[in-house]
């Protein structure tokens, strides 16, 4: 299935090190004709890090999408009731966010956006990026993999020598994973 004319909720969470390879994928989706609704967690919207300033990321994302970023719980809640999205992607999906989703903890704009979207029984794509994916976060990843409507962007170890439990998604698989998820299929292999 194509992404042209699809309403895609694009959620960024606090794995800041992957923003520079995630945002170009957002632009690619837009260039393929998708209608992107940008959403950011509290931390991704407010924190400056060694990977960049929040205001610079916000400006770039809003320019690509042509929309203001949803960054409050109150603004994320109507996504489902108003049928604003056909599919949602969380990229990057931090270990914190994946754990909250696995435990149904809804206390950020990111988790509220996913919860609200899921009320319509529509697909959510997860692009994991966490230093503990092969540690404690693996429980949350496995939990979400086994749930209906969750699909994963293929991921692998980040750096097995210096960060042996770290996993990160491959951004080149974002478009293909979304296309598969729109057809109700998980792209394979998940682990690359």
C-alpha positions in Angstrom: 0.0 0.0 0.0 1.3 3.5 -0.8 1.6 6.3 1.7 0.3 8.9 -0.7 -2.6 10.8 1.0 -2.2 8.7 4.2 -2.4 10.7 7.4 0.7 9.7 9.4 1.2 10.7 13.0 4.9 10.9 13.4 6.0 10.8 17.1 9.5 11.6 18.2 10.7 10.7 21.6 13.9 11.2 23.6 16.5 9.2 21.7 18.1 12.4 20.5 21.1 10.7 18.9 18.8 9.4 16.1 17.0 12.7 15.2 19.4 13.6 12.4 18.6 10.3 10.6 14.9 10.2 11.5 13.9 13.7 10.3 15.0 13.0 6.7 12.7 10.0 6.7 9.9 12.3 7.7 10.7 14.5 4.8 10.8 11.4 2.5 7.3 10.4 3.6 6.1 14.0 2.9 7.7 13.9 -0.6 5.8 10.6 -1.3 2.6 12.5 -0.6 1.8 11.6 3.0 0.1 14.1 5.3 2.4 14.2 8.3 1.1 15.2 11.8 4.2 15.8 13.9 4.1 14.9 17.6 6.8 15.2 20.2 7.2 13.9 23.8 7.8 16.5 26.5 11.5 15.8 26.6 12.1 15.8 22.8 10.2 19.1 22.5 11.9 20.9 25.4 15.5 19.6 25.9 18.6 20.8 24.2 21.3 18.1 24.0 24.7 17.6 22.5 22.9 16.4 19.4 21.1 19.7 18.8 18.8 22.4 20.2 15.1 21.7 20.6 14.1 24.9 18.9 16.1 24.0 15.8 14.5 20.5 15.5 11.1 22.0 16.0 11.6 24.6 13.3 12.9 21.9 10.8 10.0 19.5 11.6 7.3 22.1 11.3 8.7 23.3 8.0 8.7 19.8 6.6 5.2 19.0 7.8 3.6 22.4 7.3 2.0 22.0 10.7 2.7 22.9 14.3 3.9 20.1 16.5 1.5 18.5 18.9 3.5 18.6 22.2 0.9 18.5 25.0 -1.3 15.7 26.3 -4.4 17.8 25.8 -3.6 18.3 22.1 -2.7 14.6 21.5 -6.0 13.3 23.1 -8.3 14.2 20.1 -6.2 12.3 17.6 -8.4 9.1 17.9 -11.8 10.7 18.4 -11.3 13.0 15.4 -9.8 10.2 13.2 -6.8 12.4 12.5 -4.4 9.5 11.6 -4.4 6.4 9.4 -1.2 5.1 10.9 1.2 6.3 13.6 5.0 5.9 13.8 7.1 6.4 16.9 10.6 7.1 15.6 12.7 7.1 17.6 10.9 5.1 20.2 13.0 5.4 23.4 13.1 2.6 25.9 11.1 4.8 28.3 8.3 5.3 25.8 8.2 1.6 24.8 8.0 0.6 28.5 5.2 3.1 29.1 3.3 1.8 26.1 3.8 -1.8 27.2 2.4 -1.0 30.7 -0.3 1.3 29.3 1.1 4.4 31.1 -0.2 7.4 29.4 1.6 10.5 30.8 3.2 12.2 27.8 2.0 13.6 24.5 3.7 10.6 22.8 2.0 7.9 24.7 -1.4 9.8 24.6 -1.1 10.1 20.8 -0.5 6.3 20.5 -3.3 5.5 22.9 -5.7 7.8 21.2 -4.8 6.5 17.7 -5.2 2.9 18.8 -8.8 3.4 19.8 -9.5 3.2 16.1 -7.8 -0.2 15.8 -5.2 1.2 13.4 -1.4 0.3 13.1 1.4 1.8 15.2 4.9 1.4 13.9 7.7 1.4 16.5 11.3 2.3 15.6 13.3 1.3 18.7 16.3 3.2 19.9 17.4 2.4 23.4 20.7 1.7 25.2 18.9 -1.1 27.1 17.1 -2.9 24.3 18.9 -6.2 25.0 18.5 -5.6 28.7 15.4 -4.6 30.7 13.7 -2.9 27.8 13.6 -6.3 25.9 10.6 -7.2 28.0 8.7 -4.1 26.7 9.8 -4.7 23.1 8.6 -8.4 23.3 5.4 -7.3 24.9 4.6 -4.8 22.1 5.7 -7.2 19.3 3.0 -9.6 20.6 0.3 -7.0 20.7 -2.3 -6.4 17.9 -1.6 -3.3 15.7 2.0 -2.9 16.7 4.7 -3.2 14.0 8.4 -2.8 14.3 11.0 -1.1 12.1 13.9 -3.6 11.8 16.6 -3.0 14.3 20.0 -4.3 15.3 22.6 -3.9 18.0 23.9 -0.3 17.9 27.5 -1.0 18.9 28.1 -4.5 20.4 31.6 -3.6 21.7 31.0 -0.4 23.6 27.2 -0.6 24.1 26.4 -4.4 24.2 22.7 -4.0 25.2 21.9 -1.0 22.9 19.6 -1.4 19.8 18.7 1.0 17.1 16.3 0.9 14.2 17.4 1.2 10.6 15.9 4.4 9.2 16.0 3.1 5.6 13.2 0.7 6.6 10.8 3.3 7.9 8.8 3.7 4.6 8.7 0.0 3.9 7.6 -0.9 7.4 4.8 1.7 7.2 3.7 0.2 3.9 3.6 -3.3 5.3 1.8 -2.1 8.5 -0.9 -0.4 6.4 -1.5 -3.9 4.9 -1.5 -5.5 8.3 1.9 -7.2 8.0 5.1 -7.1 9.9 8.1 -6.6 7.7 10.7 -9.4 8.1 13.2 -9.8 9.5 12.7 -7.7 12.5 16.2 -8.2 13.8 18.9 -7.3 11.2 
